[in-house]
Amino acid sequence: MSKKTQTHLDSLWRILFCLALMPWCIGATWALALVIRSAGNTSMFWVAVLGGAAGWTVVFFLLPKPLWIYVVGHELTHVLWAWLCGGRVKSFRATARGGQVVVTISNPLIVLAPYFFPLYAVLWAFLWAFGSWLGHWDPYQPWFHFGLGFCYAFHVTLTAHILRVRQPDLDVEGWLVSAVVIWLGNVLVLLLTLPMLTGQVSVWTALRWWVERTGRFLLWLTSAF
């Protein structure tokens, strides 16, 4: 098989992969809208989260951007997902101008994880869980939600900021695959965490909505054609 033929086959498989994921992306987005609507009456949660997000947004636009902190988190996310997938890290470098991690294995999740996995928000949640285990932190729960909003907004704004510049990670998988995986990954992060944070619906209910709405979209798609 020639190199040109192999390239065409790889492109075809990427397109088919994206087409297979698209209904699940739409179903997940639909289910997330239902989860957000069901959590609408948890006003204290939303005030704290949106307050944290607003606080970071002010910092983002008015102060110098802490790119080194973001790049460290970006590269550490590659490391974490490489470990989760059974790989090893051979080298690690992070500066304000960019970073690089060399791992023994690679797949779309490892390559694209920093664009959908909010590492600092996850670390904040683990830190708070550890503190709650050591002492009674329930009265300070709004500060936990404020911190989550702050960290998640940090992830979203700086990810959007660096995506304005050409990213080698996206070149590895191609823009089409990258867009679909990043979209689905970001939606799933919220779909799985919001039920746990708001307590209005269970995670299993959110997942069931995802499957059901994906099925509804596929039924509409087949009837339309």
C-alpha positions as CSV (number, residue, x, y, z in Angstrom):
1,M,0.0,0.0,0.0
2,S,1.4,3.4,-1.0
3,K,1.9,6.2,1.4
4,K,-0.7,8.3,-0.4
5,T,-3.3,5.5,-0.2
6,Q,-2.6,5.1,3.5
7,T,-3.1,8.8,4.0
8,H,-6.4,8.7,2.2
9,L,-7.5,5.7,4.3
10,D,-6.5,7.5,7.6
11,S,-8.5,10.6,6.5
12,L,-11.5,8.4,5.7
13,W,-11.4,6.7,9.1
14,R,-11.1,10.0,10.9
15,I,-14.2,11.3,9.1
16,L,-16.1,8.1,9.9
17,F,-15.0,8.4,13.5
18,C,-16.2,12.0,13.7
19,L,-19.5,11.1,12.1
20,A,-20.0,8.3,14.6
21,L,-19.3,10.6,17.5
22,M,-21.5,13.5,16.4
23,P,-24.8,12.1,17.5
24,W,-23.3,11.4,20.9
25,C,-22.0,15.0,21.0
26,I,-25.5,16.3,20.3
27,G,-27.1,13.9,22.8
28,A,-24.6,14.9,25.5
29,T,-25.2,18.6,24.9
30,W,-29.0,18.1,25.0
31,A,-28.7,16.1,28.3
32,L,-26.4,18.8,29.8
33,A,-29.1,21.4,29.1
34,L,-31.6,19.2,31.0
35,V,-29.2,18.8,33.9
36,I,-28.7,22.6,34.0
37,R,-32.4,23.2,33.9
38,S,-33.1,20.7,36.7
39,A,-30.5,22.4,38.8
40,G,-32.0,25.9,38.3
41,N,-33.4,26.1,41.8
42,T,-30.0,25.7,43.5
43,S,-29.4,29.4,43.6
44,M,-26.7,29.4,46.2
45,F,-24.6,27.0,44.1
46,W,-24.9,29.1,40.9
47,V,-24.3,32.4,42.7
48,A,-21.0,31.0,44.1
49,V,-19.9,29.3,40.9
50,L,-20.7,32.2,38.7
51,G,-19.2,34.6,41.2
52,G,-15.9,32.7,41.0
53,A,-16.1,32.6,37.2
54,A,-16.7,36.3,37.1
55,G,-13.8,36.9,39.5
56,W,-11.4,35.1,37.2
57,T,-12.8,36.8,34.1
58,V,-11.9,40.2,35.6
59,V,-8.4,38.9,36.4
60,F,-8.1,37.5,32.8
61,F,-8.9,40.8,31.1
62,L,-7.3,43.3,33.5
63,L,-4.1,41.6,34.6
64,P,-1.2,39.8,32.9
65,K,-2.1,36.2,32.0
66,P,-0.4,33.6,34.1
67,L,0.6,31.5,31.1
68,W,3.4,29.6,32.9
69,I,0.8,28.3,35.4
70,Y,-1.5,27.3,32.6
71,V,1.3,25.6,30.6
72,V,2.4,23.6,33.6
73,G,-1.2,22.4,34.1
74,H,-1.5,21.7,30.4
75,E,1.6,19.5,30.3
76,L,0.7,17.8,33.6
77,T,-2.6,16.8,32.1
78,H,-0.8,15.1,29.3
79,V,1.2,13.3,31.9
80,L,-1.8,12.3,34.0
81,W,-3.7,10.8,31.0
82,A,-0.6,9.0,29.8
83,W,-0.3,7.3,33.2
84,L,-4.1,6.5,33.2
85,C,-3.6,4.9,29.8
86,G,-0.6,2.8,31.0
87,G,2.2,4.9,29.5
88,R,5.3,6.4,31.0
89,V,6.8,9.9,30.8
90,K,10.2,10.2,29.2
91,S,10.6,14.0,29.5
92,F,8.8,17.1,30.7
93,R,9.3,20.8,29.9
94,A,7.1,23.8,30.7
95,T,7.8,27.5,30.2
96,A,5.6,30.5,29.7
97,R,6.2,30.2,26.0
98,G,5.1,26.6,25.7
99,G,5.9,23.1,26.9
100,Q,6.5,19.6,25.7
101,V,6.0,16.1,27.2
102,V,7.4,12.9,25.7
103,V,5.4,9.8,26.6
104,T,5.7,6.2,25.6
105,I,2.2,5.9,24.1
106,S,-0.2,8.3,22.4
107,N,-3.9,8.4,21.6
108,P,-6.5,11.1,21.1
109,L,-7.4,11.3,24.8
110,I,-3.7,11.8,25.9
111,V,-3.1,14.4,23.1
112,L,-6.4,16.3,23.6
113,A,-7.0,15.9,27.4
114,P,-5.7,19.4,28.3
115,Y,-8.4,21.0,26.2
116,F,-11.3,19.4,28.0
117,F,-10.0,18.2,31.4
118,P,-9.8,21.1,34.0
119,L,-6.9,19.9,36.0
120,Y,-6.8,22.8,38.5
121,A,-10.5,22.5,39.2
122,V,-10.0,18.8,39.9
123,L,-7.1,19.5,42.2
124,W,-9.1,22.1,44.0
125,A,-11.9,19.5,44.5
126,F,-9.4,17.0,45.9
127,L,-7.9,19.6,48.2
128,W,-11.3,20.5,49.5
129,A,-12.3,16.9,50.0
130,F,-9.1,16.3,51.9
131,G,-9.7,19.4,54.1
132,S,-13.3,18.2,54.7
133,W,-12.0,14.9,55.8
134,L,-9.7,16.6,58.3
135,G,-12.3,19.0,59.7
136,H,-15.9,20.2,59.4
137,W,-15.9,22.5,56.3
138,D,-19.6,22.3,55.5
139,P,-20.3,25.9,56.5
140,Y,-17.7,27.1,54.0
141,Q,-19.2,25.2,51.1
142,P,-19.9,28.3,49.0
143,W,-16.2,29.0,49.0
144,F,-15.6,25.6,47.5
145,H,-18.1,26.4,44.7
146,F,-16.6,29.8,44.3
147,G,-13.2,28.2,43.8
148,L,-14.6,25.7,41.3
149,G,-16.0,28.5,39.2
150,F,-12.7,30.4,39.4
151,C,-10.6,27.4,38.4
152,Y,-13.0,26.3,35.6
153,A,-13.1,29.8,34.2
154,F,-9.3,29.8,34.3
155,H,-9.3,26.6,32.2
156,V,-11.9,27.8,29.7
157,T,-10.5,31.3,29.1
158,L,-6.9,30.3,28.8
159,T,-7.7,27.3,26.6
160,A,-9.6,29.5,24.3
161,H,-6.7,32.0,24.4
162,I,-4.0,29.5,23.3
163,L,-6.3,27.9,20.7
164,R,-6.0,31.2,18.8
165,V,-2.4,30.2,18.1
166,R,-1.5,27.1,16.1
167,Q,-1.4,24.1,18.4
168,P,0.7,21.0,17.6
169,D,-1.6,18.8,19.7
170,L,-4.5,19.6,17.3
171,D,-2.3,18.9,14.2
172,V,-1.5,15.4,15.5
173,E,-5.2,14.3,15.4
174,G,-6.4,16.7,12.8
175,W,-8.8,19.6,13.4
176,L,-12.0,17.6,12.8
177,V,-11.2,14.9,15.3
178,S,-9.8,17.4,17.7
179,A,-13.0,19.6,17.6
180,V,-15.3,16.7,18.1
181,V,-13.3,15.1,21.0
182,I,-12.8,18.5,22.7
183,W,-16.5,19.3,22.4
184,L,-17.6,16.0,23.8
185,G,-15.0,16.0,26.5
186,N,-16.0,19.4,27.8
187,V,-19.7,18.5,27.8
188,L,-19.1,15.2,29.6
189,V,-17.0,16.9,32.3
190,L,-20.0,19.1,33.1
191,L,-22.6,16.3,32.6
192,L,-20.8,14.1,35.1
193,T,-19.9,16.7,37.7
194,L,-22.9,19.0,37.9
195,P,-25.3,16.3,39.2
196,M,-22.8,15.6,42.0
197,L,-22.4,19.2,42.8
198,T,-26.1,20.3,42.7
199,G,-27.7,17.0,44.0
200,Q,-30.8,17.6,41.9
201,V,-30.4,14.5,39.7
202,S,-28.1,11.6,39.9
203,V,-25.2,10.9,37.6
204,W,-27.0,7.8,36.3
205,T,-30.0,9.9,35.4
206,A,-27.7,12.3,33.5
207,L,-26.1,9.4,31.6
208,R,-29.6,7.9,30.9
209,W,-30.6,11.3,29.4
210,W,-27.5,11.3,27.3
211,V,-28.3,7.8,25.8
212,E,-32.0,8.7,25.4
213,R,-31.4,12.0,23.7
214,T,-28.8,10.5,21.4
215,G,-31.3,7.9,20.4
216,R,-33.9,10.5,19.8
217,F,-31.5,12.4,17.5
218,L,-30.7,9.3,15.6
219,L,-34.4,8.5,15.1
220,W,-35.0,12.0,13.8
221,L,-32.0,11.7,11.6
222,T,-33.1,8.4,10.0
223,S,-36.7,9.7,9.6
224,A,-35.4,12.9,7.9
225,F,-33.5,10.9,5.3
